[in-house]
Amino acid sequence: MKAKPKLGPVNGRTKWRDYFESDYLASWDIDTDTVVTFTAFKYEEVTGEKGRKDKCLVAYFKEFDKGMILNVTNSKTISTVHESIYPIDWIGKQVTLYVDHNVQMKGETTSGLRVRPVLPIKPRIGDERFAKMVDAIKGGKYEKAMAYESFELSDEQKKTLASL
């Protein structure tokens, strides 16, 4: 999560957009493809520009404090990727968010958050990093469930975790 700019003179390399707060996740909140895990969904009344109020489906993620307003395009993509039309079924599942700089909204081209139409690929974990993770699990600083969720594990690595 990005740090909020401090009041006073501007003397760092802070993007202009970071000076404008938003209650919801937006394109300026991520810099690259970002894998997120759904934790909850809420149907909320959202106040937009010029005070317009709309009722929207909002997704919440483990990785962010703010929710993301889901539009029809992103909802259809999630529904296809996770093979369910029910948001409740998406809780605990992951998608990859990215910034699309060619979103058409109200007759203008702008940047917006989109969901990649494929499931995220879990990274493999090397032997050295795996050993450190095992030590962290033994020391109670990391959970075994997170290891299974976060990484593509070899059969040997799975056996090691199962024995803990």
Secondary structure in CASP SS format (residue, H / E / C, confidence):
PFRMAT SS
TARGET T0000
AUTHOR 0000-0000-0000
METHOD secondary structure of the structure
MODEL  1
M C 1.00
K C 1.00
A C 1.00
K C 1.00
P C 1.00
K C 1.00
L C 1.00
G C 1.00
P C 1.00
V C 1.00
N C 1.00
G C 1.00
R C 1.00
T C 1.00
K C 1.00
W H 1.00
R H 1.00
D H 1.00
Y H 1.00
F C 1.00
E C 1.00
S C 1.00
D C 1.00
Y E 1.00
L C 1.00
A C 1.00
S H 1.00
W H 1.00
D H 1.00
I C 1.00
D C 1.00
T C 1.00
D C 1.00
T E 1.00
V E 1.00
V E 1.00
T E 1.00
F E 1.00
T E 1.00
A E 1.00
F E 1.00
K E 1.00
Y E 1.00
E E 1.00
E E 1.00
V E 1.00
T E 1.00
G C 1.00
E H 1.00
K H 1.00
G H 1.00
R C 1.00
K E 1.00
D E 1.00
K E 1.00
C E 1.00
L E 1.00
V E 1.00
A E 1.00
Y E 1.00
F E 1.00
K C 1.00
E C 1.00
F C 1.00
D C 1.00
K C 1.00
G E 1.00
M E 1.00
I E 1.00
L E 1.00
N C 1.00
V H 1.00
T H 1.00
N H 1.00
S H 1.00
K H 1.00
T H 1.00
I H 1.00
S H 1.00
T H 1.00
V H 1.00
H C 1.00
E C 1.00
S C 1.00
I C 1.00
Y C 1.00
P H 1.00
I H 1.00
D H 1.00
W H 1.00
I C 1.00
G C 1.00
K C 1.00
Q E 1.00
V E 1.00
T E 1.00
L E 1.00
Y E 1.00
V E 1.00
D E 1.00
H E 1.00
N E 1.00
V E 1.00
Q E 1.00
M E 1.00
K C 1.00
G C 1.00
E E 1.00
T E 1.00
T E 1.00
S E 1.00
G E 1.00
L E 1.00
R E 1.00
V E 1.00
R C 1.00
P C 1.00
V C 1.00
L C 1.00
P C 1.00
I C 1.00
K C 1.00
P C 1.00
R E 1.00
I C 1.00
G C 1.00
D H 1.00
E H 1.00
R H 1.00
F H 1.00
A H 1.00
K H 1.00
M H 1.00
V H 1.00
D H 1.00
A H 1.00
I H 1.00
K H 1.00
G C 1.00
G C 1.00
K C 1.00
Y C 1.00
E C 1.00
K H 1.00
A H 1.00
M H 1.00
A H 1.00
Y H 1.00
E H 1.00
S H 1.00
F C 1.00
E E 1.00
L C 1.00
S C 1.00
D H 1.00
E H 1.00
Q H 1.00
K H 1.00
K H 1.00
T H 1.00
L H 1.00
A H 1.00
S C 1.00
L C 1.00
END
